[in-house]
Amino acid sequence: MQNEPVATKEKVKGISIRVLVALFITALFLLVLIFLTNEVVLQNETGFDLSVFKFVGSYRSQGITNVLTFFTFFGSFNFLLPAHILLSLYFILFRKNSFWSFNIAAIGLSSGILLYLMKNIFQRHRPPNPLIANVSGFSFPSGHSFSSFTLAGIIIYMLWESKWSLAWKWVGTAVLFFLATIIAFSRVYLQVHYASDVIAGFCLSFVWLALCFYILEKFRPVAKTAKNIQ
């Protein structure tokens, strides 16, 4: 019994450290997002973006173009909308977990609205001479980058809420982050986005998910939902 206050104190200390680290990282990405918005949208600075295009262009080949054209599809509306719907249905139908089913749908819908507002507020035009056809809409921030990292972030969050082993959690996190990064990079390689658009999309995704997950924790049911996330 005497050890319980000590254990509780250590647990609270561990949670406090994690919260502080999360707040620091979120604030850092928010500052990067603000900086990029000021530099490339308001000040119209293009030096960094043009340098990245020049560097990436020196390694361009038809084989790489074909591979990245394939991967870029997985950051599109035609893939991500069904992915959110199927993930939401999976939790309500097979896991009987209405909490996660509703919130996956809510994050997906609110993310789409946020992205639409951001693009139409800043109205940055896309780079000239894209390598793929049928590209429309404004450029900042990158929708593929934002949406891919958002979906990956949702799955990563659920993964760490599950009862999977620590090793598999890290493997899953690495794979999902890598796939989202490939999708984001494909947009720069294919010249449909500037590098700053893609970085801004990632930063916005991190800040937005941090806010969403904070709200979820506040309204989480008393009973842990991890038992339904396998």
N, C-alpha and C positions, 0 to 999 in steps of 0.2 A: 504493500500500500504506500510506503514511503517513497517508492520510485515513481509513482504515478504523476505527481506534480512535476518532477524533473522531465519525464517523458513528454508530458503535455507542453512544457516550456520549450523543449527542443523542437517539437512538432510545429508550434507556433512560429518559432524562430526560422525554421526551414521554409514555411509558407511565406513569411515576410520577405525573406531573401529572394524567393522566386518572383514574388509580386514586384519587388523593386527592380529586379533584372528585366522583367517583362515591361515595366513602365519605362525604363531607360531605353530599351531597344525600340519600343513603339515611338517614343519621343524623338529618337534619332532618325527613324524612317520618316516621321512627319516633317522634320526639319529638312531632310533631303528632298522630299516632295515639294515643300514650299520653295526651296532654293531652285529646283529645276523649273518650277512654274514661273518664277521670276526671271530666270536667265533665258530660257528658250522660248517661252510664250510671251512674256511682257517685254523683255529686252531683245528678243529675236536673235539671240546668240546661236550661231550654227557651227562654230569651230570644232567643238567636240564631236558633234554628230557627223560632220563631213570627214573627220579623221577616222572615225570608226568605219564609215562606208569605204574609205580608201583601203584600210587594213583588211577588212572582210573581203573586199573585191579582189585582192591579190591572191586569195585562196579559193576563189569561186571555180567550180567545175560543174559539168552537166550531171555527174553522178550525185554530188552533194546537193545540187538544186533539186533533183528528183526526190531524194530522201527527205529534205526539209519541207518540200511541198506536201509530202505525205504527212509529216508530223504536224504541220500547221493546221490541218483539218481538225485536229483534236482540240484546238482552241477556239473553234468556230461555234456560232450559235446552233448550227445544225447538229453538232455533237453534244454540246454542253447542256442544252435544254432537255433532250431525252435523258442525259446522264443524271441530271438533278431529279427529274421525274421518276426514273427507275430507282434511284437511291432512296427517295422519299417513300415510294411504294414498297420497297423491300422492308423498310423498318415498320411500316404500318401493317403489312400483310403477313410477313414472316417472323418478325421480332415482336410484334404487338407493342411497339414502342411509339406511341403517338407524340411523345415529347420530341424525339429526334426527327420523326417524319415531318411534323409541322415546321420545325425550325430549319431543316434543310431547305424546305420550300420557301420559307420566309427569307432566309439569307440569300438564296438564289434570286428571288424576285426583287428584293431591295438592292442587291448588287447591280442588277440590270438597270434599275432606275437611277442609281447613283452614277453609273458609268455614262448613261445617256445625258444626264445633267452636266457632268464634268466636260464631256466632249462638246456639248453645245454652248457651254459657257466660254470655253477657251477658243474653240473653232480654229485650231491649228491645222493647216492643210498638210496633206500627205507628201512624202518625197516624190519627185518626178521619176519616171521610167521604172515602174515596178516590174518585177520578173513574172508576176502572175496577173491574170486578167480578172475583171469583175470586182475590183476593189473600190469601195465607196465609203463615204462618211469621213468624219474628222479624225485627226491623228493622235491627239493628246488627251488623255493617256491611252496607251495601247489596250484595246479591249481583250485581245488574245492573252496578253500578259496578265492583266488584272483578273480575268475570268478563270484562266488556267490555275494560277496560284491560289485563287479563292476556293475552287473545287478541291485542289490538292490539300489546302489548309483545313478544309472541313473534314476530309477523310483522315488526315494526320491527327487532328484533334480527337476524332472518334477512336482512332487506333490506340492512342495513349489512354483513352478512357476504358479500353477493353481489358480482358484478362490475358491477352497474348503475352508471351515471354518478352523480356526486355530486348533481347537480341532481335526478335522479329519486328518489334516496334521501331528500332533503329533502322533496320533494313527497309521496312516499308516507308519510313520517312525519307530515307535517302533516295529510293526509287521514285517516289512521287515528286519530290523536289527536283530531281534530275529531269523527269519527263516535262514538268512545267517549265523548267529552264530551257530545254530544247525547243519547246513550242515558242517561248518568248524570243529566243535567239533567231528562230526561223523568220520572224517578222522583220528583223533587221537585215538578215541575209537576203531575203527576197525583196528588199527595198520597198516594203509597204508601210514601214514605220521607221522613225529615227530611233537611235539607241536611247535617247532621253525619254522618248515615249514609253519604251519598254521598261526602263528603270522606274519611271513614275508609276506605271501600272503595277509593278511589284510592290513598291512602297505603299501605294494606295490600298492594295489588297491586304498587306500586313496590318496597317492601321485600322482598316475597316473590320477585319476579322477579330482584332484585339477588342474592338468596341462590341462587336456582336457576341463574342464569347464571354465578355464581362457581363453583358446583359443576361445571357443564358444562365450563367452561374447564379445570378441574383434571383432568377425565376425558376431555377431547377427544382423539381419535386424533391420532397424530403428523402424519399427512398432513392438510393443510387441507381442510375440507369445502366451502369456498366454490365450488369448481369445479362442485359439484352444486346450487348455489343460484343460479339464473339469474333 
